Amino acid sequence: MKKRYGLTAAAATLLLLSACSNPGSGAGRGPSGLVIGAGQEPPNISDPWLTNNLSISAEINALTTASLTIRDNDGNQQPDIATEVPTEANGRYTLNRDASGQVVSNSLTYTIRPEAKWSDGTAITPADFQFWLNVYQDERVPVPDRFPYSNATITVSESDPATFTLTYEPPYLFAQTAGQPGLAPAHVMRAGWEAFDQATKGQEPGEALQAEWTKFISGYTTSSTPPKVVSGAFVPETWTAGSMLSLKRNANYWREPEGGADKYLQTVTYRFIPNTNTLKLNLLSGELGALSATGVTFDQALDLQQRQGEKFTTYFVPGAVWEHIDINTRGERSQKLGLNDARVRQALLYGIDRSAMTQALFQGKEPVSNTFVNPLAGVYAEDVPTYEYNPERAKELLAQAGWTPGGDGILQKNGQKLALTFSTTAGNAVRERVQQILQAQWKKIGVQVNVQNYPASVFFGPDMLSKGEEGKWDLAMYAWVSDPTLEDGSLFKASGIPTAANGYSGQNNSGWNNARYNELQKAAETNFDEESRKAQFAEMQKIWAEEVPALPLYFRSNPYAQQKDLVNYDFSAITQYPTWDAFRLGWGESGAVSAHTQQ
């Protein structure tokens, strides 16, 4: 999230020079150090339950958090904390069927490798996974979605205390691919959790409960006191809010890269620079060794690519980054504006020329989206309703919904102007340009749009998107990042609507609720038949495209850049962030060996 604003390029450069992670060098790299520039700053890192689900948090968490197994850029699993990956062949993955052959549960068995430790030297045990699961399942905890762990169980082997079995009942379709529990340092966090438990017994979701949760999680991780006990390859060391976060290599991390850890990065420093133009300038000047995946915008990356020379390389990674505009269908204001009427939502989509916009902004390299499902996903449906630019059709739909032109050309109904508040993250040059384009196009169909942008810390904060019923926003532009191989349709299920009852923890910010969609989505979650599941998703996407709870804009290629000698800093739509293989990050000239390269 962004904490500082209004920095000039010169001021930001001075800030970087004054606090560089390589003392005396003033550069984005050193023999064993790397400085990464990021456009956002998280509110915390290493939150085991991901109650803060920002992309920048996930990227940094990849440095600090280990997992039982990891997936590489091709989707192949490798053991990390576990001694081996569960498969049917080795007997560690099982499907349990009833008499009719229906899968009723599935399970994964893991053995923790003996050298796996927390960064303070304490052994990682099944108790750390059990603790994580117990907290995750607690209704008082504001996790984005309790599925698929709602009824999951962990059973520790009686013969081997390092071995445990995770069972999903009902079964989890992606258990073998991604169905592993998280972990939390029980020896550090249990006392705080017990205090939370005592303080909130019988409490209903609300501000008081949220305050207690914040108190609990802040006892472990905040931007002023980052966690000192983590499981990943790097340990947070110093965090200056609004400026930088430094991390050092975890001496107790168990996997060693080829040639020895001393040949690889010993420190990683994040510089948080909200202004993306300033980010670009600092990369060009050598103050940064790499950019975060949450760094510069697409057009800035194109410019970087033209100017990169021999020093660094810019990449455009196809991925499941879906840029869209949520339409707020909740609350009294939404009803007055007609946003809960599908005809109005359709009109808004007919009223914008997405193809021309992507051609102008991205040279046609960002494909226009028609649904929330990425074309890389196996359940993507091509034959869904599409909305080519058609302002006349938009006007017809608005007229059908009862909106008539006022004296100033802006539509009105019952004394209410069709004037919408359009918000996004301040400082993002591309999004702000998109706003200008859409604002002008919507005006042509009689819709007034007022731009009101916020720092990311506010826009993604607890009092904005999730509380749509309060009417603080009508249209909200941002991106969802997801692995296309794990598409489950959960973004728009009704149970994911953030409410006081669920602690405002859902992700369906638009508040859209369609009974048939919910029925299909629930059935698809446990459907192990590929063809019938595709049919379910085809109908789901048709319903979604007809109802338009969000305006689909385009699927982004994620741009980032790095100095050319940096190895193993790459990613795909599956791994999502260039920090996924953190223990192998390093400089070639220091002896780091390349294990994979950007495709």
N, C-alpha and C positions, 0 to 999 in steps of 0.2 A: 504494500500500500504506500501511497505517496504522502510524505509528511512535510516536505518543504516545497514551496512554490515561489515563482517569480525570480529565480536565479538567472542572471545573465550568463552567457557562455563563458565570459572571462572569470566571473565570480566562481562558477562551478569548477573551472579548471584550477583556480587557485586553491579551492577546497581540496581537490584531489591531490595537488602537489604538496599540500601541507600535512596530509595524513596518509601517505602512501604506505603500502604494506611492505615494501622493500626499502628500508631506510637508506636515504642518500641516493637512491637510484632515480626517483621521480618517474618511474616507468611502470607499465602494466605487467611487467614480468621480471623474474629474476631466476637464478639457477634452480630454485626450489619453490618459487612463489608465483601466484597468478592473481591478477586483479580483474574482476568481472563487472561490467556495467549493467545495471538493471533499471528499468523504467518504473518499477513499483517496489514497495517495501512491505513486507508482511507485518501483521500485528504481533505475531509470535512464530516460532518454528518448533518442530519436533513435538507438536501436540499429537499424542498417540491416537486420538479419536478424530482428528481432522475436522474439528468443529469450525476451524477456519480453513476453507477450501479454495483459497486463491491459488492461481498458477504459480506465482513466485514462491509461495509457501511450499508447494509440492516440489518445485525445482531445488530449493535449498534443503528440504527434507531428504532428498535423494542423497545428499552429502552426509547427513547426520543419522540416518535411520537405515538399519539393516532389515532384512526380511528372511523368511525361511528359504524361499527360492526367488530368483529374479528372472525376468525374460529379457533376452537380448533384442537387438534391432530387428531380427527376423521372427521374433516370437518364440524362439526356443528357450526352454527353461534350463536354468543352471542352479545348483545348490549354493546357498549362502550360509545361513545359520544351520540349515539341515545338512545331514550327511549325504542325502540323495533326494532326487525328485520323485514324488509318488507317481507310480504308473500301475496299470493293470498287470504288466509283465512282472514287476517286482513285488506284486501283492500289496502295495501300499495305497492303491486306489481301488475302491470297490463300489459297485452299483448294486443296490439291494432292491429286488423286485418282489411284487406280490404274486399270487397264484396266476393272475391273468397276464403277467409279464410287464406290468406297469412299474416304472421306477418310483419307489416310495421314499428312498433316502440314498445318500451317497456319503462316502467317508474318505478321509485322507490321513495317512499315518506318517508322522515325522519323528526322526531321531535328531536331537540337538547335538552337534559336534562338540566334543569335550573342550575344545579351546575357545568356544564362543563365550565372550565376556562383554559386560557393559564397560564403558570407558573408564570406570573407577576400579576395574579389576574384578568385580563381582560376577560370578557365573550366571549366564542366562539359563533359566530353567523353565519347565512347563508352567510353573506358577506365574511367570510373567505373561504368558499367553492367556491363562485362565483369568488373571486379574483384568487384562485388557477386555476380554469377552464379557465378564460380569459387568463392567462399567458400561460397555457398549450397549448391552441389552437393557440397561436401566432406563425406564421411561423419563426420568428426570434429566437425562443427559441430552443436550441439543445436537446430536449427530445429524448429518444431512439425510440419512436414510438407514434404518436399522436392518433392512434387507441386505444380504440373505442370512444375517446372523441372528434374527429374532428368536429362533428356537434351536440354534446350533448348540452343540455340547462338546466339551473337551474331556476326554477320559485318559488319565495317565496309566501307563502300563504297570501292572503289579510286579513284573519281573525286571523291568528296566526303567528307573526313574527319569531317564533322559528321553524316553519315548512317549508320545501321546497321540491320540486319534481324535480328529475333528469330524463330527458327524452333522450333516445337514438333513433336517427333516421338517418340512418337505425338502426334496432334493434341490441342489443348486446347479443349474445348467452349466455354469462356467467353473465348477469346482476344480477340475483338473487343470484348467488354464490359469485361473486367478483366484481360486477360492481358498486363500490362506488367511489365518487370523493375523491381526497386528499384535504388537507386544508393547508393554509398558513396564518401566522399572518398579516392580512391586516394592522392593526394599526402600525406595525413595518416596514413592507416591501413596503407599497404602495408608499411612497415618493421615495425610491430607484428605484422602477419600473418605475415611471413617469419620472425620470431622464434618465433611460435607453431608454425609449420610445422616449423621445425628442432627445437623442443623436444618435439614430439609425434609425430615420424615413427615409424610402425609401432606406435603405442600403441593399445591396445584401449579402447573406451568404458569409463569408470569414474570414480572420484573424482579421480584424478590428471589425467585429461584434462579433466574439468569445471573443475578448479582452474586449468589453463592457459588454458582459454577465458575464464573469469572474469577472469583477469589481463589477457588481450588486450583484452576489451571494456571493462574498467575503465580501461585506458589511454586510452580515448576518452570514456567517459561513466560517471559515477557520480553519486550524490546529493550528493557533496561537491565534485566537479569536473565540472559539466555540460559538454557539448561546446561548443566555441567556433566550430567550423566546421560549419555546417548549410546546407541548401538552401532552407528554407522562408521564409515571410514574417516570422518572428520568430526572434531569436537568444537562447538562454538566457544570463542575465547573472549572477544570484546565486541560490544554492540553500542554504537553511538546513534541513537534514534535520529532519523532524518538524514543520515550521512553514510555510515558504513557498518559492515559486520565482518569480523575476521574469524576464521576457523583454522585450526591446526590439525595435523594428521593424528589419528587415534592410535596410540602406541599399543593398545590392546585389541585392535582389529585383527582378525585371524587370517584373512586371505592376503597373500603376498604377491605382488606383481612380478612379472619376469625380470630377473636381474637384481631384485631386492628393492624394498620400499624406499631406500635412501636415494634412489635414482629418479624418484617421482615427486610430485608436489608435496611439500610439507605444510604449506599454508595456502589458503584461498581467501581472498578478500572481496566482498561485494561492495560496490559503490552504488548508492541509491540516488539516481538522477532523474527526477520526474520529467524534465524537458527532453524529449527525444532528439531534438536538434543538438542539444548540448551533449547528449550521449554520443552522437555521431562525431562531433568535433573532437571529443576526448579519445575516441578510437583512432581517428586520423592522426592525432598528435602523438600517439604512442602511450598515452596515459592509461589505457586499458589493454589487457592482453586478449580479451574476448568480450563478447556481448552475451547477455542472458537471452533465453528464448522469449522473455518478456522485455525485449529491448526496443530497437527502433521499429518504425513502421515500414510497410512494404515499399513505398516510394523512396524512403530514405535508404533502404537497403539496395534498391536499384542504383541510386547515386553512389553508394559505397562501392558497389561492384565495379562501376566504371572508373573509380578513383583508387582502387585497392593496390594496384602495382604489384611489387614483389613482396610487400610486407605482410599482408593478411589476405584472407579469402572470405568471401561472402557466400552464404548458402541459402537456398530456398527449399525448405523441407516440406513435401506434401504431408498433410496431417489432418486429423479430425478436429480442426479448430473451426468451430461454426460461429460466424459472425451473424448476429440476428438482432431484432428489436422486439423485446417483450411488450405486449399490449396489456395494460392493466385492466382486468375485467372485474375487479373487486371494489366494493364500497359504493357509497352514495354518489360520489363524483363520477365514477365510471358509468353509472346508470344515466346520469344527466347528460353525459357526453355520448351515450350510445355505444360505448366500447364493448358492452356485453352483447351487442347485436352483431352477428357474423357478417351481415351485409356491410356494416361500417368498416369492419376489419378487412373484408375483401376489397372494399373501395380504396382503402389506404394502400393496399398492395398493387392494385391496378393503377394507382396514381403515381407510381415511381418507375423510372426506367433503369432497372438494375443492370441490364446488359450494357447500356451506354456508360453507366457509372463505372462498372468494373473495367471497361475498355479504357476509359479516360484516366482512371486512377492506377490501374494495375496492368495496363497493356494487354488486357484480356487473359492474364495468367491466373486470375482468381475466379473459379467457376461459380456462376450463380447457383444458389441452392433452391430447391423446391420443397424440401421437407427437412426435418431435423436429423434424418439418417444420412450418414456420410456415404457417398458412392463406393468407398472402399469396403463398406460393410457387406457381408453376405446376404443380409436381409433387405438391402436397398431395393426400392421399387421405382421403376422408371415411369410407369403409366399412372401418374397421379395428376390431379388438376394443376395446371400451371397458370401463371398470371403474367402474360406479356403486357407491356406498357399500353394502357388503353384508358386515357383520361375520360373519354366519353362514357365508357362503361362504368367508371368510378362515379361519375356524376349521376348516372341512372340509379345506381345502388343507393347512393346517399339520398336521392329524392324518394325512393321507395321506403327508406327508413324514416321519412318525415322531415328531412332537412331542406330548407329553402334559402335562397340567397338573400342576404341582408343588403342594406343600402351601400355598404362598403365592399360588397362582393363575398364576404365571409358568410358561410352557412349559419343558420340559426334555427332553433326549435324551442317553442315555449319560453322565449326570452333568453335562451341559453345559446351563446355563440359556440361554434365548434372550434374551440381554441385549446390546443393540446400542449402540455409541457413535455418537452423532449430532452432527456438527460443522458449523459455518458460520462466517461472519465476525463476530467480536465487535463489538458496538456498533450493529449494524443492527437497529433496533427491530422492523421487520416480520418479518424472518427469525426473530428470537428469539421473537416471538409465534407464528409458524407452528410453531416447534419445540414450544412449550407445548401447542398444540392437538393436534398429531400425537402427542406423547408420551402425552397422556391417551387419545386414541382407540386407539392401539396397545396400551395397557395393557388395554383392554377385550377384546382378542382374545388376551391372554396374552403379549404381547411387552413386555419391559422395555426402556426407552430411557434411556440416560444421556447428557445433554447435555455436550459438551466443545467450547467455542468457542475460536477463536484470532484474534489480530490478522491482518489480511489479509496482512501481510508473511510470516507463518508459514503461514497456510492456503494461500496461492498460491505459497509458497516451494518450493525444490527438494527438500525432504525430507518433503513431506506428500502431496498428492493423487497425484502421479506414482509414489510408492513404496507403492502399496496392498498389495503383498505383505508388507510389514513389519507390517501389522495396526494401524496407528495410527488408522485410522478404519474404520467400517463403512458409515455413511451420511454423505454430504457434500452439503450444499445450497448451490448457487451458480447463476449464470446464464451462458449462452453468448450472445454477441452475433454476429449474422451477417446478411449481406445476403440476403433471401429470393430475389432474382433469380439468385443464384449457388449455390443449394443443390446440393451434390454428395454428400451422405451420408457424408462422410469422418469425422465425429465418432466413428462406431462401427465403423470398419473395423479388422480385426485388426492390420494393419501400423502402426496408430496407438496401439497399447498401449505405454505408456512402459516401457522395460526398460533394463537396464544396457547391452545391445547397441546401443541407439539413443541412448544418453546421456540416457535418461528425457525424451525430447523429444516424445513423442506426446501426443495429446489424449484418447484413449480410456481415461480414468482408471478406469472400471469394470472394464476387463480382459475385457469380453465378446467372445467369438469364435464366430461362426457362419459355417460354410463357404458356405452358400447366399447369405447376405447379402453376404459378401465377393465372391463371384462376380458377383452383380448389381451391386454398387457399382462394381466395376472396369469392368464392361461399360458402365455408364451414363456413366462419365467421358468416353468418346469416342464416345458415341452422338449423332449429329446429327439423328436422326429423332425429332421431338417426341413423337409418339404412342407409339412403342415405348419411349421413355425414361420416359414417364409410367407405362406398364405395369410397367416394371422397378421404379420407385419405389413403386408401389402394393404390389408383392410385398414389397419391402424393409420398408415400414412395417408390413405385416401380420406379418411375421416378428418385427420389433422389438417390436410391441405384444404379441405372444404370449409373447415371451421376457422382456420387461420388464427390460432391463439397468440402467435408470434409472427413477425414478418421475417421470412428467411431471406438473408442477403447473399452471402457467399461463403464458401469454404476456403479458409486461408491456407496458404503455404507459409509456414513459420520461418521468417528470416532471422538469421543470426550471423555473426562474423567472428573470426578468430585469427590470431597471428599464426602463420603457416607452420611453425615448428611445434605447436601444441598438439599432442596426440591423445586419441581416445575421447575427444570432446565432440561427440556427434550423437544423433538420435534419429528416431523414426516415429511414425504414427503410433507405434506400439510402446516404445520406451518414453516418448513424449518430451523428455528434457535431456540436454547434453551432459547432465551430471549423473546419469543413471549408473554408470560404471566408475564411480568416484575413485575407487582405490587405484585405478590405472591411469588417472590423469597425470600428465607430466610433459616435460619438454624433451624433444628428441635429442637436442644437443647435450642434455644432461644424462642421457643414457636410457630414457624412457622408451619402451618398445611399443609400437603400434599394434594393437590387437584387433582393431576395426577402424574403418574410415567412413566418412560421410558418403552416402550414395545419392 
